[in-house]
Amino acid sequence: MSQLHASRRDVSRRGFLAGFGALGIASTLGACATSTPARPAGGGGQSSTALVLKSRESSDNGRKGMQALLDEFAKQHPQYKSTLNTMEAAAFQQQIRADLTLSTPPDVLTWFAGEIASDFAQQSLLLDVTSVYPAQGYSEQFAKLSTDATGKKIFIPTVYYWWGVFYRKSYFDKWGVAEPKTWDEFVALCKTLQGKGVSPIALPLADAAWLTASWFDYLNLRINGAGFHRALLAGDEAYTDARVTKVLDTWKEVLPYLDPASKGLASTEGYAKWQQGKDAMFLCGPFLADAMPADVKDDISFFQFPIVDPAVPVVEEAPLDGFIASAHTANPEGAKAFLGFVATPAAQELYLKISGNALLPANSDAKSPVSTPLLEKGRAMVAGAADVTQFFNRDTNDDQLNALTTALVRFIDEPDKGADIQKQWQSDSAKARGN
């Protein structure tokens, strides 16, 4: 929803989200970045009353939401002199590891759950915030994602979103079709739609090849379960495994139903075709709905990614955003106070009200400022899951994502060369891990 590389030819996942206008999920590209304010004398490990929040939410509403949090925090904790430093998302993510190693780092930073946060914690870069982590309000899944390998809390979740197969209700009614529950029903639906002259599946790849990861994540979770998925992404299993072959073979069943223009479509063209009913379904997050005109939003719904094997516990993708604090902060008490504040229902409600995005508060005691059927359906789906995962490159990194997109884009072109593609994928993945 992470170390971005200038050499990448396709637009990053978060750049794509910015293009969709997902204000709380990613920042608008091209926004002005600001440098980290100089810390008053007393940094470098000494106590300080200064508190610097560094944020990647560089859209206008995202900045306003963060500033509203700081302003409210300042009212409750006037002893801390709080400053907001906003940086465009791509630059932020290129710099965050360096920021965390500075002798005078930003005190708190926006970030997200997943393997990269765990990696920061393993390197002793993150402050232990166990003392301010709420005893109630967070699900077991979210608490697990906030905890490092030693049992310490190192992340405070504030908002999340979900993934699903999005469609427009009026078009499903027009075509006389309904939401599928199983993979067989989904394949049959694709066949029916194609028979009506409708392209069943949107998958714009010209600048958003990372979207292929959503298909891999879900099929792997539905077929092989969360344990194998995490082990695979960690490098403990190989992409040449027969279980990965089964994922590709299953995906092959719906490749004929992708928009035939997919490879040449930019993301904006892809969601425009979906909006117009030229593509029926889009595996995506609710940022797709955020991008739509007001008169279209009420017509949008989604269904859970179809069940492939009913014996496999249902896992959902629920990217989780929030805050971390540097282990080298000169103001650990202020950092903990701020993180304790943003964990509260009131703070999460305030941020969502000001930022105006279609995200869900991570604290279950918080209410969404605007409750819609779409949001409530997403909330219920995640709450009913046996487990939650993040997105592919939140559970690994962008180098691994590059290996995946290279493999899957080639697989779309050459689905009968799966074995060769898996071998190359494993080789590329090992190189990305430095093996």
TORKOL-4160 file (C-alpha; in steps of 0.2 Angstrom, whole numbers, padded with zeros to 4 digits, m for minus):
435
<pt num="1" X="0000" Y="0000" Z="0000"/>
<pt num="2" X="0043" Y="m0003" Z="m0002"/>
<pt num="3" X="0061" Y="0003" Z="m0006"/>
<pt num="4" X="0057" Y="0011" Z="m0023"/>
<pt num="5" X="0070" Y="0010" Z="m0036"/>
<pt num="6" X="0072" Y="0023" Z="m0050"/>
<pt num="7" X="0077" Y="0009" Z="m0062"/>
<pt num="8" X="0060" Y="0001" Z="m0061"/>
<pt num="9" X="0051" Y="0003" Z="m0078"/>
<pt num="10" X="0033" Y="0002" Z="m0071"/>
<pt num="11" X="0025" Y="0014" Z="m0060"/>
<pt num="12" X="0026" Y="0008" Z="m0042"/>
<pt num="13" X="0012" Y="0001" Z="m0033"/>
<pt num="14" X="0010" Y="0017" Z="m0022"/>
<pt num="15" X="0012" Y="0028" Z="m0037"/>
<pt num="16" X="m0003" Y="0019" Z="m0045"/>
<pt num="17" X="m0012" Y="0021" Z="m0029"/>
<pt num="18" X="m0009" Y="0040" Z="m0029"/>
<pt num="19" X="m0015" Y="0040" Z="m0047"/>
<pt num="20" X="m0031" Y="0033" Z="m0040"/>
<pt num="21" X="m0032" Y="0047" Z="m0027"/>
<pt num="22" X="m0031" Y="0036" Z="m0012"/>
<pt num="23" X="m0027" Y="0050" Z="0000"/>
<pt num="24" X="m0024" Y="0040" Z="0015"/>
<pt num="25" X="m0016" Y="0025" Z="0006"/>
<pt num="26" X="m0002" Y="0034" Z="m0004"/>
<pt num="27" X="0003" Y="0052" Z="m0007"/>
<pt num="28" X="0001" Y="0061" Z="m0023"/>
<pt num="29" X="0016" Y="0060" Z="m0035"/>
<pt num="30" X="0025" Y="0076" Z="m0038"/>
<pt num="31" X="0020" Y="0085" Z="m0022"/>
<pt num="32" X="0033" Y="0096" Z="m0014"/>
<pt num="33" X="0044" Y="0088" Z="m0001"/>
<pt num="34" X="0051" Y="0097" Z="0014"/>
<pt num="35" X="0067" Y="0094" Z="0023"/>
<pt num="36" X="0068" Y="0088" Z="0040"/>
<pt num="37" X="0068" Y="0103" Z="0052"/>
<pt num="38" X="0083" Y="0105" Z="0062"/>
<pt num="39" X="0081" Y="0098" Z="0080"/>
<pt num="40" X="0085" Y="0110" Z="0094"/>
<pt num="41" X="0100" Y="0108" Z="0104"/>
<pt num="42" X="0099" Y="0093" Z="0115"/>
<pt num="43" X="0097" Y="0079" Z="0102"/>
<pt num="44" X="0108" Y="0065" Z="0099"/>
<pt num="45" X="0102" Y="0054" Z="0114"/>
<pt num="46" X="0099" Y="0068" Z="0126"/>
<pt num="47" X="0081" Y="0073" Z="0132"/>
<pt num="48" X="0071" Y="0084" Z="0121"/>
<pt num="49" X="0054" Y="0092" Z="0120"/>
<pt num="50" X="0054" Y="0093" Z="0101"/>
<pt num="51" X="0043" Y="0080" Z="0092"/>
<pt num="52" X="0045" Y="0078" Z="0073"/>
<pt num="53" X="0033" Y="0068" Z="0064"/>
<pt num="54" X="0039" Y="0063" Z="0046"/>
<pt num="55" X="0024" Y="0058" Z="0035"/>
<pt num="56" X="0023" Y="0051" Z="0017"/>
<pt num="57" X="0005" Y="0058" Z="0016"/>
<pt num="58" X="0009" Y="0072" Z="0004"/>
<pt num="59" X="m0009" Y="0075" Z="m0004"/>
<pt num="60" X="m0018" Y="0090" Z="0002"/>
<pt num="61" X="m0030" Y="0080" Z="0012"/>
<pt num="62" X="m0017" Y="0068" Z="0019"/>
<pt num="63" X="m0007" Y="0083" Z="0025"/>
<pt num="64" X="m0022" Y="0091" Z="0033"/>
<pt num="65" X="m0026" Y="0075" Z="0042"/>
<pt num="66" X="m0009" Y="0073" Z="0049"/>
<pt num="67" X="m0008" Y="0091" Z="0054"/>
<pt num="68" X="m0025" Y="0089" Z="0063"/>
<pt num="69" X="m0018" Y="0074" Z="0073"/>
<pt num="70" X="m0003" Y="0085" Z="0078"/>
<pt num="71" X="m0014" Y="0099" Z="0083"/>
<pt num="72" X="m0025" Y="0089" Z="0094"/>
<pt num="73" X="m0010" Y="0080" Z="0101"/>
<pt num="74" X="m0002" Y="0097" Z="0105"/>
<pt num="75" X="m0018" Y="0102" Z="0115"/>
<pt num="76" X="m0017" Y="0087" Z="0125"/>
<pt num="77" X="0002" Y="0087" Z="0127"/>
<pt num="78" X="0007" Y="0105" Z="0126"/>
<pt num="79" X="0024" Y="0101" Z="0134"/>
<pt num="80" X="0030" Y="0094" Z="0117"/>
<pt num="81" X="0034" Y="0106" Z="0102"/>
<pt num="82" X="0027" Y="0096" Z="0088"/>
<pt num="83" X="0032" Y="0098" Z="0069"/>
<pt num="84" X="0025" Y="0090" Z="0054"/>
<pt num="85" X="0038" Y="0086" Z="0040"/>
<pt num="86" X="0030" Y="0079" Z="0024"/>
<pt num="87" X="0039" Y="0071" Z="0010"/>
<pt num="88" X="0032" Y="0063" Z="m0007"/>
<pt num="89" X="0030" Y="0045" Z="m0005"/>
<pt num="90" X="0043" Y="0038" Z="m0016"/>
<pt num="91" X="0057" Y="0049" Z="m0009"/>
<pt num="92" X="0051" Y="0045" Z="0009"/>
<pt num="93" X="0052" Y="0027" Z="0006"/>
<pt num="94" X="0069" Y="0028" Z="m0002"/>
<pt num="95" X="0075" Y="0038" Z="0013"/>
<pt num="96" X="0067" Y="0030" Z="0028"/>
<pt num="97" X="0080" Y="0017" Z="0032"/>
<pt num="98" X="0093" Y="0031" Z="0032"/>
<pt num="99" X="0082" Y="0042" Z="0043"/>
<pt num="100" X="0080" Y="0028" Z="0056"/>
<pt num="101" X="0099" Y="0027" Z="0057"/>
<pt num="102" X="0102" Y="0045" Z="0060"/>
<pt num="103" X="0109" Y="0051" Z="0077"/>
<pt num="104" X="0095" Y="0064" Z="0077"/>
<pt num="105" X="0081" Y="0055" Z="0067"/>
<pt num="106" X="0063" Y="0060" Z="0065"/>
<pt num="107" X="0054" Y="0054" Z="0081"/>
<pt num="108" X="0039" Y="0046" Z="0073"/>
<pt num="109" X="0036" Y="0041" Z="0055"/>
<pt num="110" X="0021" Y="0035" Z="0045"/>
<pt num="111" X="0024" Y="0017" Z="0040"/>
<pt num="112" X="0014" Y="0001" Z="0037"/>
<pt num="113" X="0014" Y="m0017" Z="0044"/>
<pt num="114" X="0023" Y="m0031" Z="0036"/>
<pt num="115" X="0040" Y="m0039" Z="0033"/>
<pt num="116" X="0050" Y="m0022" Z="0031"/>
<pt num="117" X="0044" Y="m0016" Z="0048"/>
<pt num="118" X="0049" Y="m0032" Z="0055"/>
<pt num="119" X="0066" Y="m0030" Z="0047"/>
<pt num="120" X="0068" Y="m0013" Z="0054"/>
<pt num="121" X="0064" Y="m0020" Z="0071"/>
<pt num="122" X="0077" Y="m0034" Z="0069"/>
<pt num="123" X="0090" Y="m0021" Z="0066"/>
<pt num="124" X="0085" Y="m0012" Z="0082"/>
<pt num="125" X="0080" Y="0003" Z="0073"/>
<pt num="126" X="0062" Y="0004" Z="0081"/>
<pt num="127" X="0057" Y="0010" Z="0098"/>
<pt num="128" X="0048" Y="m0002" Z="0109"/>
<pt num="129" X="0030" Y="0004" Z="0111"/>
<pt num="130" X="0023" Y="m0010" Z="0121"/>
<pt num="131" X="0019" Y="0002" Z="0135"/>
<pt num="132" X="0007" Y="0012" Z="0125"/>
<pt num="133" X="m0001" Y="m0002" Z="0114"/>
<pt num="134" X="m0019" Y="m0003" Z="0119"/>
<pt num="135" X="m0025" Y="m0018" Z="0128"/>
<pt num="136" X="m0041" Y="m0018" Z="0119"/>
<pt num="137" X="m0048" Y="m0012" Z="0102"/>
<pt num="138" X="m0036" Y="m0021" Z="0091"/>
<pt num="139" X="m0039" Y="m0038" Z="0083"/>
<pt num="140" X="m0028" Y="m0053" Z="0086"/>
<pt num="141" X="m0022" Y="m0052" Z="0068"/>
<pt num="142" X="m0018" Y="m0033" Z="0069"/>
<pt num="143" X="m0009" Y="m0036" Z="0086"/>
<pt num="144" X="0002" Y="m0050" Z="0078"/>
<pt num="145" X="0007" Y="m0038" Z="0064"/>
<pt num="146" X="0012" Y="m0025" Z="0076"/>
<pt num="147" X="0024" Y="m0036" Z="0086"/>
<pt num="148" X="0042" Y="m0041" Z="0082"/>
<pt num="149" X="0050" Y="m0058" Z="0084"/>
<pt num="150" X="0054" Y="m0055" Z="0102"/>
<pt num="151" X="0036" Y="m0051" Z="0107"/>
<pt num="152" X="0038" Y="m0032" Z="0108"/>
<pt num="153" X="0026" Y="m0020" Z="0100"/>
<pt num="154" X="0035" Y="m0009" Z="0087"/>
<pt num="155" X="0020" Y="m0003" Z="0076"/>
<pt num="156" X="0004" Y="0006" Z="0080"/>
<pt num="157" X="m0010" Y="0003" Z="0067"/>
<pt num="158" X="m0022" Y="0017" Z="0063"/>
<pt num="159" X="m0031" Y="0013" Z="0046"/>
<pt num="160" X="m0033" Y="m0002" Z="0034"/>
<pt num="161" X="m0041" Y="m0007" Z="0018"/>
<pt num="162" X="m0046" Y="m0023" Z="0010"/>
<pt num="163" X="m0045" Y="m0031" Z="m0007"/>
<pt num="164" X="m0059" Y="m0038" Z="m0017"/>
<pt num="165" X="m0066" Y="m0041" Z="m0035"/>
<pt num="166" X="m0075" Y="m0024" Z="m0038"/>
<pt num="167" X="m0090" Y="m0022" Z="m0050"/>
<pt num="168" X="m0104" Y="m0010" Z="m0054"/>
<pt num="169" X="m0121" Y="m0016" Z="m0047"/>
<pt num="170" X="m0130" Y="m0008" Z="m0062"/>
<pt num="171" X="m0120" Y="m0018" Z="m0075"/>
<pt num="172" X="m0122" Y="m0034" Z="m0066"/>
<pt num="173" X="m0140" Y="m0031" Z="m0066"/>
<pt num="174" X="m0140" Y="m0027" Z="m0084"/>
<pt num="175" X="m0131" Y="m0042" Z="m0089"/>
<pt num="176" X="m0141" Y="m0053" Z="m0077"/>
<pt num="177" X="m0127" Y="m0060" Z="m0067"/>
<pt num="178" X="m0123" Y="m0062" Z="m0048"/>
<pt num="179" X="m0108" Y="m0063" Z="m0037"/>
<pt num="180" X="m0099" Y="m0079" Z="m0038"/>
<pt num="181" X="m0094" Y="m0088" Z="m0022"/>
<pt num="182" X="m0082" Y="m0102" Z="m0028"/>
<pt num="183" X="m0068" Y="m0102" Z="m0041"/>
<pt num="184" X="m0079" Y="m0113" Z="m0053"/>
<pt num="185" X="m0093" Y="m0101" Z="m0052"/>
<pt num="186" X="m0081" Y="m0087" Z="m0056"/>
<pt num="187" X="m0074" Y="m0095" Z="m0071"/>
<pt num="188" X="m0092" Y="m0098" Z="m0077"/>
<pt num="189" X="m0096" Y="m0080" Z="m0074"/>
<pt num="190" X="m0081" Y="m0075" Z="m0085"/>
<pt num="191" X="m0087" Y="m0086" Z="m0098"/>
<pt num="192" X="m0105" Y="m0079" Z="m0097"/>
<pt num="193" X="m0099" Y="m0061" Z="m0098"/>
<pt num="194" X="m0088" Y="m0065" Z="m0113"/>
<pt num="195" X="m0102" Y="m0073" Z="m0122"/>
<pt num="196" X="m0112" Y="m0056" Z="m0119"/>
<pt num="197" X="m0098" Y="m0047" Z="m0128"/>
<pt num="198" X="m0091" Y="m0040" Z="m0111"/>
<pt num="199" X="m0072" Y="m0041" Z="m0106"/>
<pt num="200" X="m0073" Y="m0050" Z="m0089"/>
<pt num="201" X="m0057" Y="m0045" Z="m0081"/>
<pt num="202" X="m0048" Y="m0028" Z="m0080"/>
<pt num="203" X="m0029" Y="m0029" Z="m0078"/>
<pt num="204" X="m0020" Y="m0014" Z="m0084"/>
<pt num="205" X="m0001" Y="m0018" Z="m0085"/>
<pt num="206" X="0007" Y="m0004" Z="m0095"/>
<pt num="207" X="0011" Y="0005" Z="m0079"/>
<pt num="208" X="0005" Y="m0006" Z="m0066"/>
<pt num="209" X="0012" Y="m0023" Z="m0068"/>
<pt num="210" X="0012" Y="m0025" Z="m0049"/>
<pt num="211" X="m0007" Y="m0028" Z="m0050"/>
<pt num="212" X="m0002" Y="m0046" Z="m0055"/>
<pt num="213" X="0004" Y="m0049" Z="m0037"/>
<pt num="214" X="m0014" Y="m0047" Z="m0031"/>
<pt num="215" X="m0019" Y="m0062" Z="m0041"/>
<pt num="216" X="m0004" Y="m0072" Z="m0036"/>
<pt num="217" X="m0007" Y="m0068" Z="m0017"/>
<pt num="218" X="m0025" Y="m0073" Z="m0017"/>
<pt num="219" X="m0023" Y="m0089" Z="m0027"/>
<pt num="220" X="m0009" Y="m0094" Z="m0017"/>
<pt num="221" X="m0018" Y="m0090" Z="m0001"/>
<pt num="222" X="m0034" Y="m0099" Z="m0007"/>
<pt num="223" X="m0025" Y="m0115" Z="m0013"/>
<pt num="224" X="m0010" Y="m0117" Z="m0002"/>
<pt num="225" X="m0014" Y="m0106" Z="0014"/>
<pt num="226" X="m0006" Y="m0092" Z="0024"/>
<pt num="227" X="0008" Y="m0103" Z="0031"/>
<pt num="228" X="0015" Y="m0108" Z="0014"/>
<pt num="229" X="0013" Y="m0091" Z="0007"/>
<pt num="230" X="0023" Y="m0083" Z="0021"/>
<pt num="231" X="0036" Y="m0096" Z="0020"/>
<pt num="232" X="0038" Y="m0094" Z="0001"/>
<pt num="233" X="0039" Y="m0075" Z="0002"/>
<pt num="234" X="0052" Y="m0077" Z="0016"/>
<pt num="235" X="0063" Y="m0088" Z="0004"/>
<pt num="236" X="0060" Y="m0104" Z="0014"/>
<pt num="237" X="0050" Y="m0112" Z="0000"/>
<pt num="238" X="0055" Y="m0111" Z="m0019"/>
<pt num="239" X="0045" Y="m0104" Z="m0033"/>
<pt num="240" X="0048" Y="m0120" Z="m0042"/>
<pt num="241" X="0038" Y="m0130" Z="m0030"/>
<pt num="242" X="0023" Y="m0140" Z="m0036"/>
<pt num="243" X="0011" Y="m0129" Z="m0026"/>
<pt num="244" X="0016" Y="m0114" Z="m0035"/>
<pt num="245" X="0014" Y="m0123" Z="m0051"/>
<pt num="246" X="m0004" Y="m0127" Z="m0045"/>
<pt num="247" X="m0007" Y="m0108" Z="m0043"/>
<pt num="248" X="m0001" Y="m0104" Z="m0060"/>
<pt num="249" X="m0012" Y="m0118" Z="m0068"/>
<pt num="250" X="m0027" Y="m0111" Z="m0059"/>
<pt num="251" X="m0024" Y="m0094" Z="m0064"/>
<pt num="252" X="m0022" Y="m0100" Z="m0082"/>
<pt num="253" X="m0040" Y="m0105" Z="m0082"/>
<pt num="254" X="m0045" Y="m0086" Z="m0082"/>
<pt num="255" X="m0031" Y="m0079" Z="m0093"/>
<pt num="256" X="m0042" Y="m0080" Z="m0108"/>
<pt num="257" X="m0054" Y="m0068" Z="m0099"/>
<pt num="258" X="m0042" Y="m0054" Z="m0096"/>
<pt num="259" X="m0045" Y="m0038" Z="m0106"/>
<pt num="260" X="m0035" Y="m0042" Z="m0122"/>
<pt num="261" X="m0028" Y="m0024" Z="m0122"/>
<pt num="262" X="m0022" Y="m0026" Z="m0104"/>
<pt num="263" X="m0003" Y="m0025" Z="m0109"/>
<pt num="264" X="m0005" Y="m0009" Z="m0117"/>
<pt num="265" X="m0017" Y="0000" Z="m0105"/>
<pt num="266" X="m0011" Y="0012" Z="m0093"/>
<pt num="267" X="m0019" Y="0012" Z="m0076"/>
<pt num="268" X="m0030" Y="0027" Z="m0079"/>
<pt num="269" X="m0036" Y="0019" Z="m0095"/>
<pt num="270" X="m0040" Y="0003" Z="m0086"/>
<pt num="271" X="m0051" Y="0010" Z="m0072"/>
<pt num="272" X="m0060" Y="0021" Z="m0085"/>
<pt num="273" X="m0064" Y="0005" Z="m0095"/>
<pt num="274" X="m0070" Y="m0003" Z="m0079"/>
<pt num="275" X="m0081" Y="0012" Z="m0075"/>
<pt num="276" X="m0089" Y="0012" Z="m0092"/>
<pt num="277" X="m0093" Y="m0007" Z="m0091"/>
<pt num="278" X="m0081" Y="m0012" Z="m0104"/>
<pt num="279" X="m0072" Y="m0022" Z="m0092"/>
<pt num="280" X="m0083" Y="m0030" Z="m0079"/>
<pt num="281" X="m0072" Y="m0035" Z="m0064"/>
<pt num="282" X="m0057" Y="m0027" Z="m0056"/>
<pt num="283" X="m0047" Y="m0036" Z="m0042"/>
<pt num="284" X="m0042" Y="m0021" Z="m0032"/>
<pt num="285" X="m0044" Y="m0011" Z="m0016"/>
<pt num="286" X="m0057" Y="0002" Z="m0012"/>
<pt num="287" X="m0045" Y="0016" Z="m0019"/>
<pt num="288" X="m0054" Y="0011" Z="m0035"/>
<pt num="289" X="m0070" Y="0018" Z="m0028"/>
<pt num="290" X="m0061" Y="0033" Z="m0022"/>
<pt num="291" X="m0056" Y="0038" Z="m0040"/>
<pt num="292" X="m0074" Y="0037" Z="m0047"/>
<pt num="293" X="m0086" Y="0052" Z="m0049"/>
<pt num="294" X="m0099" Y="0054" Z="m0035"/>
<pt num="295" X="m0113" Y="0048" Z="m0046"/>
<pt num="296" X="m0104" Y="0031" Z="m0048"/>
<pt num="297" X="m0098" Y="0028" Z="m0031"/>
<pt num="298" X="m0115" Y="0022" Z="m0024"/>
<pt num="299" X="m0116" Y="0009" Z="m0039"/>
<pt num="300" X="m0100" Y="0000" Z="m0034"/>
<pt num="301" X="m0098" Y="m0016" Z="m0024"/>
<pt num="302" X="m0086" Y="m0030" Z="m0023"/>
<pt num="303" X="m0086" Y="m0049" Z="m0019"/>
<pt num="304" X="m0073" Y="m0059" Z="m0009"/>
<pt num="305" X="m0060" Y="m0067" Z="m0020"/>
<pt num="306" X="m0068" Y="m0084" Z="m0024"/>
<pt num="307" X="m0065" Y="m0099" Z="m0013"/>
<pt num="308" X="m0054" Y="m0112" Z="m0023"/>
<pt num="309" X="m0052" Y="m0125" Z="m0009"/>
<pt num="310" X="m0065" Y="m0125" Z="0005"/>
<pt num="311" X="m0053" Y="m0135" Z="0016"/>
<pt num="312" X="m0041" Y="m0120" Z="0016"/>
<pt num="313" X="m0044" Y="m0107" Z="0030"/>
<pt num="314" X="m0050" Y="m0090" Z="0022"/>
<pt num="315" X="m0036" Y="m0077" Z="0022"/>
<pt num="316" X="m0039" Y="m0059" Z="0016"/>
<pt num="317" X="m0027" Y="m0046" Z="0011"/>
<pt num="318" X="m0029" Y="m0031" Z="0023"/>
<pt num="319" X="m0015" Y="m0018" Z="0021"/>
<pt num="320" X="m0012" Y="m0010" Z="0038"/>
<pt num="321" X="m0005" Y="0008" Z="0039"/>
<pt num="322" X="0001" Y="0017" Z="0055"/>
<pt num="323" X="0016" Y="0024" Z="0064"/>
<pt num="324" X="0033" Y="0019" Z="0070"/>
<pt num="325" X="0046" Y="0028" Z="0081"/>
<pt num="326" X="0064" Y="0028" Z="0079"/>
<pt num="327" X="0074" Y="0019" Z="0092"/>
<pt num="328" X="0086" Y="0034" Z="0092"/>
<pt num="329" X="0074" Y="0047" Z="0095"/>
<pt num="330" X="0079" Y="0061" Z="0107"/>
<pt num="331" X="0062" Y="0061" Z="0114"/>
<pt num="332" X="0056" Y="0044" Z="0118"/>
<pt num="333" X="0043" Y="0049" Z="0130"/>
<pt num="334" X="0035" Y="0061" Z="0118"/>
<pt num="335" X="0036" Y="0048" Z="0104"/>
<pt num="336" X="0027" Y="0036" Z="0115"/>
<pt num="337" X="0014" Y="0049" Z="0120"/>
<pt num="338" X="0010" Y="0052" Z="0102"/>
<pt num="339" X="0009" Y="0034" Z="0097"/>
<pt num="340" X="m0003" Y="0031" Z="0112"/>
<pt num="341" X="m0013" Y="0045" Z="0106"/>
<pt num="342" X="m0015" Y="0039" Z="0088"/>
<pt num="343" X="m0020" Y="0022" Z="0094"/>
<pt num="344" X="m0036" Y="0029" Z="0101"/>
<pt num="345" X="m0053" Y="0029" Z="0093"/>
<pt num="346" X="m0054" Y="0048" Z="0094"/>
<pt num="347" X="m0038" Y="0051" Z="0084"/>
<pt num="348" X="m0042" Y="0038" Z="0071"/>
<pt num="349" X="m0059" Y="0046" Z="0068"/>
<pt num="350" X="m0052" Y="0063" Z="0067"/>
<pt num="351" X="m0039" Y="0058" Z="0054"/>
<pt num="352" X="m0052" Y="0049" Z="0043"/>
<pt num="353" X="m0064" Y="0064" Z="0045"/>
<pt num="354" X="m0051" Y="0077" Z="0039"/>
<pt num="355" X="m0042" Y="0066" Z="0026"/>
<pt num="356" X="m0059" Y="0061" Z="0019"/>
<pt num="357" X="m0053" Y="0044" Z="0012"/>
<pt num="358" X="m0062" Y="0027" Z="0011"/>
<pt num="359" X="m0051" Y="0018" Z="0024"/>
<pt num="360" X="m0056" Y="0009" Z="0040"/>
<pt num="361" X="m0050" Y="0013" Z="0057"/>
<pt num="362" X="m0039" Y="0000" Z="0064"/>
<pt num="363" X="m0046" Y="0001" Z="0082"/>
<pt num="364" X="m0062" Y="m0008" Z="0082"/>
<pt num="365" X="m0069" Y="0004" Z="0094"/>
<pt num="366" X="m0067" Y="0018" Z="0082"/>
<pt num="367" X="m0081" Y="0023" Z="0070"/>
<pt num="368" X="m0079" Y="0028" Z="0051"/>
<pt num="369" X="m0084" Y="0046" Z="0049"/>
<pt num="370" X="m0095" Y="0041" Z="0034"/>
<pt num="371" X="m0101" Y="0023" Z="0035"/>
<pt num="372" X="m0106" Y="0016" Z="0018"/>
<pt num="373" X="m0112" Y="m0001" Z="0013"/>
<pt num="374" X="m0095" Y="m0003" Z="0004"/>
<pt num="375" X="m0085" Y="0001" Z="0019"/>
<pt num="376" X="m0096" Y="m0010" Z="0030"/>
<pt num="377" X="m0094" Y="m0025" Z="0018"/>
<pt num="378" X="m0075" Y="m0023" Z="0018"/>
<pt num="379" X="m0075" Y="m0022" Z="0037"/>
<pt num="380" X="m0086" Y="m0038" Z="0039"/>
<pt num="381" X="m0075" Y="m0048" Z="0026"/>
<pt num="382" X="m0059" Y="m0044" Z="0035"/>
<pt num="383" X="m0066" Y="m0047" Z="0052"/>
<pt num="384" X="m0073" Y="m0064" Z="0047"/>
<pt num="385" X="m0056" Y="m0070" Z="0040"/>
<pt num="386" X="m0046" Y="m0083" Z="0049"/>
<pt num="387" X="m0030" Y="m0073" Z="0046"/>
<pt num="388" X="m0025" Y="m0057" Z="0036"/>
<pt num="389" X="m0009" Y="m0054" Z="0026"/>
<pt num="390" X="m0002" Y="m0038" Z="0018"/>
<pt num="391" X="0002" Y="m0035" Z="0000"/>
<pt num="392" X="0016" Y="m0045" Z="m0008"/>
<pt num="393" X="0029" Y="m0032" Z="m0007"/>
<pt num="394" X="0024" Y="m0027" Z="0011"/>
<pt num="395" X="0027" Y="m0045" Z="0016"/>
<pt num="396" X="0043" Y="m0045" Z="0006"/>
<pt num="397" X="0051" Y="m0030" Z="m0003"/>
<pt num="398" X="0050" Y="m0022" Z="m0020"/>
<pt num="399" X="0065" Y="m0032" Z="m0027"/>
<pt num="400" X="0055" Y="m0047" Z="m0024"/>
<pt num="401" X="0040" Y="m0039" Z="m0032"/>
<pt num="402" X="0050" Y="m0035" Z="m0048"/>
<pt num="403" X="0054" Y="m0054" Z="m0049"/>
<pt num="404" X="0036" Y="m0058" Z="m0047"/>
<pt num="405" X="0030" Y="m0046" Z="m0060"/>
<pt num="406" X="0043" Y="m0051" Z="m0073"/>
<pt num="407" X="0037" Y="m0069" Z="m0071"/>
<pt num="408" X="0019" Y="m0066" Z="m0071"/>
<pt num="409" X="0018" Y="m0054" Z="m0086"/>
<pt num="410" X="0028" Y="m0067" Z="m0095"/>
<pt num="411" X="0016" Y="m0081" Z="m0090"/>
<pt num="412" X="0002" Y="m0071" Z="m0097"/>
<pt num="413" X="0011" Y="m0071" Z="m0113"/>
<pt num="414" X="0017" Y="m0089" Z="m0113"/>
<pt num="415" X="0006" Y="m0099" Z="m0101"/>
<pt num="416" X="0013" Y="m0115" Z="m0108"/>
<pt num="417" X="0030" Y="m0111" Z="m0102"/>
<pt num="418" X="0026" Y="m0111" Z="m0083"/>
<pt num="419" X="0041" Y="m0123" Z="m0078"/>
<pt num="420" X="0054" Y="m0112" Z="m0087"/>
<pt num="421" X="0046" Y="m0096" Z="m0079"/>
<pt num="422" X="0046" Y="m0104" Z="m0062"/>
<pt num="423" X="0065" Y="m0108" Z="m0063"/>
<pt num="424" X="0069" Y="m0090" Z="m0069"/>
<pt num="425" X="0057" Y="m0083" Z="m0055"/>
<pt num="426" X="0066" Y="m0093" Z="m0042"/>
<pt num="427" X="0083" Y="m0087" Z="m0048"/>
<pt num="428" X="0078" Y="m0069" Z="m0049"/>
<pt num="429" X="0070" Y="m0071" Z="m0032"/>
<pt num="430" X="0086" Y="m0078" Z="m0024"/>
<pt num="431" X="0096" Y="m0064" Z="m0031"/>
<pt num="432" X="0084" Y="m0051" Z="m0024"/>
<pt num="433" X="0086" Y="m0059" Z="m0007"/>
<pt num="434" X="0105" Y="m0058" Z="m0010"/>
<pt num="435" X="0107" Y="m0077" Z="m0010"/>
